[in-house]
């Protein structure tokens, strides 16, 4: 198959959507498909797919820009700047299917009128709101195949779109239990570390994490992430966690070592589309403290003793204390094995190939 993956953040950011779709693209390319990736970051010599860098303005430049439909956030502004470049580079005749999770501008650009119409595959990495909403710009959404990253999204959309339930994955060769390397990462050697891998945005609730860890005696909160609330988060940490807070930014190659150097993983989003970080932490053998939901239990399994109502601060603090007191484990559970990227990429391939076959039968 000739496939195009397009997203502004490719090769620029190491966030959930970028990591997930690039991992799928990489494994499809290794298996023999002709895969092209278009993004805004630089080349990566090790990639198996063909990469084309397209200029765009970084989302951080738009943090103080006004928000209104369809420019609802700094990421939408970035998406618009990327789409201007994508419009010039994208030739629909070259592809059997195009894949993105970016709405609205990249989505609109990939659907531009053309003689040949590649399959439009939309992935619910950032939510299924483009598919379910019917107001404003959302009324323009359309796709040939919808990849639902959790069962809720499948239930919401199965009657309207061709859907497949495909979770995100994890590189089990990189993320696994092992020795800590705190000194190498500049982290304290003599105190327990609670790790958050989160953007500093409202929905990730990093500030609530700071408040919860402040109630503990000596734990250090390490946050790997950035975002518009970075200054507010730092100010709160300076007040509540003096000498017990680190905000760090690491290349993707160092993230497995960071997980292995922590004692507990904390994530406070009330509801994630999927949350790659959960299975990265789980594969690394960390106890996970997070907001209890059926969706998260579908990912982690029912043996997750530290899920709780994280909006209840006493319950959250109790869960953190319990997780810190838990003995270290070296687990490679059957639950984690199903999330290996080769398995996930094969599910993408089967879904897209099935849609192409059905289209061929109709014509």
N, C-alpha and C positions, 0 to 999 in steps of 0.2 A: 504494500500500500504506500502511496505518496501522501504523507501527513505533514501538516503545519501546526506547530504550537506557537501561539502569540500571546505575549503578556509584557507590559512595560517593565516589570521588575526582574525579568530573567537576566541572570548574570550580574545583577546590581544588588539585589537583596537576597538574604537567606531566610525568608519568612515561610510560613506554612505552605501557601499556595505555590510559591516559586519552587520550593524544595520538592513538593509532591509532583507537580506536572513535569518538571525537569527529570525527575527520577523515572517517571513513566516514559518520557521521550527517550531517555538514554537506553532503557532496557528494550524498547521497541526497535531502536536503531541497531542494538546488538543482535537482535533476533532476525534481522534482515529487511525490515521495512525502511523505506527511504524517508527519513525524518528531517525536517527543517525546523529550526527554532529561531524566532525573531524576538529580540528583547533589546534593552537599552544598555546593558553592561558590556564589558569587554570580552574578548575571546577567551576560551578555556581550551588549552591544547589537548587535554585528556578526553574531551567530549567525543562520543561516537557519532553524534548527529552533526548535520551541517548547520552552522550558526551564522546569522546575519544581524549585525548590530545596527540598530536604528536610533537616531537621536531623540531624546525627550528631555523635558525639564524635570528634575528630581522633585518628588512630592514635598520634601521639606521646604522648598521655595514657596509653596502655596499655603503654608500653615496659617497665614494671616489673611488669606484671600477670602472674599465673601462667599457664602454658601447659599445656593438656591438650585432648584431643579433645572437641568440635570447635573449641575456642578455642586453636588451635595457634600463634598469633602475634598481634602487635599489630594486624595488618590484619584478622584474623578478628574480634577484639573490635570494631574499627571497623565492620566489615561487619554485625555483629549490631545495633549501635546504629542504623545506617542502615536496616536491614530493618524495625525497629519503625516508622519513619516511612513507609517504602515500603508497608507493609501497609495503612496508612490511605489512602494516595494512589492506589494502583494499582487500576484497574478493568479486569479482563480483557476485558470486552465492547468496550472502545475500540480494541483492537489486533488486527491480523492476525498479528503476530509480535513477540516480545520478545527482546532481545539483551543478553547480559551475559557477563562472564568471571570473575565473582565467585562463589566457592563457599566455604562452603555456604549462608549465610543469605540472600543476595540470590537465589540460585538457588532455594532452597526457597520464598521468598515469591512469586516470579514463577510458581511452579507450584501455588499454592494452589488448592483445589477451587473450581470455578465452572461455570456452565452453558455459557459459551463458553470454549473453550480455545485461546488463541492459540498459534501455533507457538513452541516453545522452542528458541532458537538459542544455543548455547554456543560461545564463542571461546576457543581455547587460548592466549591471550595470556600467561598465567602458568604454562603447562604443561598437559599432558594427564592429569595424575595423577587428577583427579576421574573421568575416563572409564575409566581403566585399573585403578585400585585397587579392591579388593573387600572391604576391611576397614572397620570403624568406620563413620563417617558417609558414606564414599565409596560404600557399597552403595546409598545412596538416589539416586545420580546418574541422571538420565535426560534425554534431549533429543530433539527432532525433527530437528535438524540440527547437525552439529559442524563448525565452521570450523577446519581444521588449518593452522597458520601455518608448517609445515615438512613435508618429505616423511616424516620419521620418524614424526610424529604420524599422518599419513595411513596409513602402513603398520600402525601399532599399532591403528587403530580402524576401518578401512574395512569389516571383516567384521561389525562390530557396529552401527554407526551410519550414517545418511546423512551422508556427509562431502564436504567440498570443500577442496581445497588452495588457500588464498588467503594470500599473504604480506602483511606490512604494507607501508606506502608512505611516501612522502616528498613534501613540498611543493617541487617543483622551481623554483617561482617565488621561494622564499625561501632555499632551501639551494643555493648554487652558489659557485664560486670567485670571489674578489674581494679588494679591498684590506683589510688589517688595520686595526683601530681600537683598538689596545691602550691608548692613552692614555685614550680614552673609557671603557674598561672597567676602568681602574686596574691594568693589567698592565705588567710591565717591557718596555721597548722594546729593550733591548740583549742579551737572552739568549734562547736557544731555549725554546719552550714546548711541553711535552707535556701534552695535555689528556685528562682522564678525565671522562666524564659518567656518574656512577655513584652509587647510594645507598651509604651507609656501613653495609652489612650484610655478613655473612660471605661469602655467595656471590659478591659483586662483587669481593672480594679487593683492595680499595683499599690495604690495608696492605702487600700484596706489591708493589703499584705504587710505594709510597713507598720500600721497600727496594731495588727495582731502580733507580729514578732516583737514589738516593743514591750509586750506584756510578759515576755519570756526573759529568763535571767541572763543568759550569755550567748544565745544563738546569733549568728551573723546572717543577715539577709543579703544574698547576691542576686542581682537582677541583670540578666543578659537581654538587653533590648534598648530601644530608643523610641522617641515619639514626642508629640506636642506637650505632654505633661511632664517632661523630664525635669524642668526647673521646679515645678511645684512638688514633684516627688522628692527631689534632692533637698528642698527646703524642709519638708516634713521629716525626712530622715535625719537631717542635721539636728532637728529639735527632739525627735523621739528615739533615734538610734545613733547617738554619737559614737563613732568608732565601731559601729556594728552594721554598717551598710556599705555595699559596693555596687556601683553600676558599671558594667563592663560591656565591651563590644569585642567579639572574637570572630575570626574567620571560621567558616563552616568546618574546616579541618580540625579545629580545636574543640568543637562542641562535644564529641564523645568523651574527651578527657574531662571537660567541665562537669558533665553528668556524673562521671565516676568519682569526682572529687567532692561531691555533695553528700549530705546525709539524708535529706528529705527533699522531695519535689513538691512545690506549691503552685497551683494554678487556680485563679479565682474568677474566670469568666463564668457567668451563670449558664450559658449554653453556647458551645462551640459547634460550628458546622461539622467538624471532626476533631481537630486538635492533634496534629502530628506529635506535639510535645509529649502527649500522654504516653504514646507507645515508645517514643525515644527514652523517656524516663523508665518505663516499665521494662524495656529491653536491657536497660543499664542496671536493673536490680534495685531501683529506688522505691521506697514507700511513697505513695502519692496521696497528697491532701488536696481535695478539690470539691466542687459543688456537686452534691448527689443528684443524679438524674438518670432516667432510664437509658438515655442516649449514651451516657458515659459508661454505664454498666454494660451496655452492649459492646463497647470497645474493650473494657478492662475485665469483664467477667464479674461474677457476683462476689468473688473473693477479694474485695476491696474495702478493708475495714476502716479506712480513714476518709471516706467520702462522708460529707456532712452538709448541713445547711450553713454555708459559709457566710450568709448574711447575719447569722447569729454569732457574734464575736466570741462569747464564752465557748460555744461549741467548736468554733474554728480553732481557738487557742488549745482546747483540750485535745483536738485531733492532732495538732502539731506536736504537742507534748507526747502523745501516744506514739506517733510515728518516730520521733527522735529516740524514744525508749525501746523501739522494736529492734530485735537483733538483725544484723546485716544478713542479707541473703544473696546467693548466687543462682538466681532462677533463670531458667530458659523454658518457660511454660509453653504448653501447646497453644495457648491463647496467642502468644507472641509469634509463633511460627507461621500462622496464617497471614501475617502482615508483611512477609518478605516481599520486596519490590518485584522480583521476577514473577511471582504469583499475581500481584496486583496488575502489572503491565499486561500479562496474558489475558486477564479479564477485560481490560480495555480493548485489546486486539480482537477478542471474540465478539465484543459488543459492536465495534465499528465494522468488522468484516460481515457480521450478520446484517447490519443495516445496508451495507453496500450490496450484498447479495439480494436482499429484498427489493432494493431499488432496481437492480438489473432484471429481476423477475417481472417487475411491473412494466418495464419497457420492452 
